[in-house]
Amino acid sequence: MRPPAVVLSGPSGAGKTTVARALQCASPGELHFGVSATTRPPRPSETDGRDYRFVSRQEFDRLLAGDRLVEWAEVHGEMYGTPRSELERARREGRTILLDIDLKGARQVRGHEPRALLLMVSPPTGGLIAARLRGRSTETSDQIARRLAEAKEELVAAPEFDYLIINDTVEEAVSQALAALRAVGEDPAEQSGQGQSRPLPMDRGGAEVAARLLAELAAAVRSDA
């Protein structure tokens, strides 16, 4: 049985959005990419309705007050949320909604949809997480420090997820995510996967790898302090 929602979450710089878009392209008949609403201004490369639904704070507050959001969060002073209309559209089309959201949103989705498939996406090392965040020329040192702290919080919460997806290459990450989607409802002992990248179940090694990533990230932060 397919899950009602597939959630990709993880530290900033993990490549979640790239993986989510590639995953949707790899399985368009099964997955509908849920477009989030946000109050932040669009970036030059972003298109309204494709990347985000850009709304005013007043419009976002109306969505929230009307219980028209599946999940929402305030991130760096801006509001983000998934309209219920996205979930309803996926259901009408017989597809599973695919969400690229943060830890708070993932927890809210799991609360609404206990059978949702939660996938944590991470680079292969904690040091790479730190390097990618520090390499963001568009952000201040305070913003980078805040994102590093959030990355630690997300890795601590890894056991709340179903699988860990290591994003070494987009192709491998998509293969892992597809394998996780196919494995829903299977007996772990019966899951096959020779010759393809396999996701790491959190209760069978994934949590330990996430703990290693957390330790590496903490060490990288200390070394540059």
C-alpha positions in Angstrom: 0.0 0.0 0.0 1.4 3.4 -1.0 2.0 6.0 1.8 -0.3 9.0 1.8 2.7 11.3 1.7 6.5 11.1 1.1 8.5 13.7 3.1 12.1 14.7 2.3 13.8 16.6 5.1 17.3 17.1 6.4 20.0 19.7 7.0 20.3 22.8 4.8 22.7 22.1 1.9 21.8 18.4 1.8 20.3 18.8 -1.7 16.7 18.0 -0.7 15.0 20.1 -3.3 17.2 18.8 -6.1 16.5 15.2 -5.0 12.8 15.8 -4.6 12.5 17.3 -8.1 14.5 14.4 -9.7 12.4 11.9 -7.7 9.2 13.4 -9.0 10.5 13.3 -12.6 11.5 9.6 -12.1 8.0 8.7 -11.0 5.6 11.3 -12.3 2.6 8.9 -12.4 3.0 8.1 -8.7 4.2 11.4 -7.1 2.9 14.9 -7.1 5.4 17.6 -5.9 3.6 19.6 -3.2 4.3 23.3 -3.8 4.7 25.2 -0.5 3.3 28.7 0.2 5.8 31.2 1.6 6.0 34.8 2.5 9.7 35.2 1.5 10.5 37.1 -1.7 11.2 34.9 -4.8 14.8 34.4 -5.9 15.7 35.3 -9.5 15.7 31.7 -10.6 12.3 30.9 -9.0 8.9 30.7 -10.6 5.6 31.4 -8.7 3.5 28.2 -8.6 6.4 25.9 -9.5 9.0 26.5 -6.9 6.8 28.1 -4.3 3.5 29.9 -4.1 4.6 33.4 -3.1 2.0 35.1 -0.8 1.7 38.1 1.5 1.9 37.7 5.3 -1.8 38.5 5.4 -2.7 35.8 2.9 -0.6 33.3 4.8 -2.3 34.2 8.0 -5.7 33.6 6.3 -4.6 30.2 5.2 -3.4 29.4 8.7 -6.6 30.7 10.4 -8.8 28.7 8.0 -6.9 25.5 8.8 -5.9 25.3 5.1 -2.3 24.2 5.8 -1.2 20.6 6.3 2.0 21.9 8.0 3.7 25.2 8.5 6.7 26.8 10.1 8.4 30.1 10.6 12.0 29.9 9.3 14.4 32.9 9.6 11.4 35.3 10.0 9.5 34.0 7.0 6.5 31.7 6.9 6.3 28.4 5.0 3.5 25.9 4.7 1.9 23.3 2.5 -1.7 24.1 1.5 -4.2 21.3 2.0 -5.2 21.9 -1.6 -1.9 20.3 -2.7 -2.7 17.1 -0.7 -6.3 17.1 -2.1 -5.1 17.5 -5.7 -2.7 14.5 -5.3 -5.5 12.3 -3.9 -7.8 13.3 -6.8 -5.1 12.3 -9.3 -4.4 9.0 -7.5 -0.9 10.1 -6.6 1.2 10.4 -3.4 2.2 13.9 -2.4 5.9 14.6 -2.2 7.0 17.2 0.3 10.3 19.0 0.6 10.0 20.5 4.1 11.8 21.0 7.4 11.9 19.0 10.6 8.9 20.8 12.2 6.8 20.3 9.1 7.8 16.6 8.9 6.6 16.1 12.4 3.3 17.8 11.7 2.7 15.6 8.6 3.5 12.5 10.6 0.9 13.7 13.2 -1.7 14.1 10.5 -0.7 11.1 8.4 0.9 8.3 10.6 1.6 6.2 7.5 3.6 9.0 5.8 7.0 7.9 4.6 9.7 10.2 6.2 13.1 10.3 4.5 16.1 12.2 5.9 18.5 13.4 3.2 22.1 14.1 4.1 25.5 14.6 2.4 27.9 11.6 3.0 29.8 13.4 5.8 29.1 15.9 8.5 32.1 17.9 7.4 30.5 18.4 4.0 27.4 19.7 5.7 29.4 22.4 7.4 31.4 23.2 4.3 28.3 23.7 2.2 26.6 25.9 4.7 29.8 28.1 5.2 30.1 28.4 1.4 26.8 30.3 1.1 27.9 33.7 0.1 24.4 35.1 0.3 24.1 34.6 4.0 25.6 36.4 7.0 27.8 34.7 9.6 24.8 34.8 12.1 22.5 33.1 9.5 25.1 30.4 8.8 25.6 29.8 12.6 21.9 29.4 12.9 21.7 26.9 10.1 24.6 24.9 11.6 22.7 24.7 14.9 19.5 23.6 13.0 21.5 20.9 11.1 22.6 19.5 14.4 19.0 19.4 15.7 17.8 17.7 12.5 20.5 14.9 12.8 19.6 14.4 16.5 16.0 13.8 15.3 17.0 11.3 12.7 15.5 8.3 14.6 12.0 9.9 14.0 12.4 9.2 10.3 12.0 5.9 8.4 15.1 6.0 6.2 18.4 7.9 5.8 19.1 8.8 2.2 22.8 9.6 1.6 23.0 12.2 -1.2 26.5 11.4 -2.7 25.1 11.9 -6.2 21.5 12.8 -7.1 21.1 9.6 -9.1 22.1 7.4 -6.1 19.8 9.4 -3.8 16.8 9.1 -6.1 17.5 5.3 -6.4 17.5 5.0 -2.6 14.3 7.0 -2.3 12.6 4.9 -4.9 13.7 1.8 -3.1 12.3 3.1 0.2 9.0 3.9 -1.5 8.8 0.4 -3.0 9.6 -1.2 0.3 6.6 0.2 2.1 4.6 -2.7 3.4 7.3 -5.3 2.7 8.9 -7.6 5.2 12.5 -6.3 5.6 13.8 -9.8 5.2 12.1 -10.1 1.8 13.3 -6.8 0.4 15.6 -7.2 -2.6 17.9 -4.7 -4.1 21.0 -6.2 -5.6 22.7 -3.9 -8.0 20.9 -0.8 -6.8 21.5 1.8 -4.1 19.6 0.9 -0.9 18.3 3.4 1.7 19.3 2.9 5.3 16.4 2.0 7.6 16.7 4.1 10.8 16.1 1.0 12.9 18.7 -1.0 11.1 21.8 1.1 10.8 20.5 4.5 9.7 20.4 6.1 13.2 24.0 5.0 13.8 25.1 6.6 10.5 23.2 9.8 11.4 25.0 9.8 14.8 28.3 9.7 13.0 27.3 12.5 10.7 26.3 14.6 13.8 29.7 13.9 15.4 31.5 14.9 12.3 29.5 18.1 12.0 30.2 19.0 15.6 33.9 18.4 15.1 33.9 20.6 12.0 32.2 23.4 13.8 34.6 23.2 16.7 37.7 23.2 14.4 36.6 26.5 12.9 35.5 28.1 16.1 
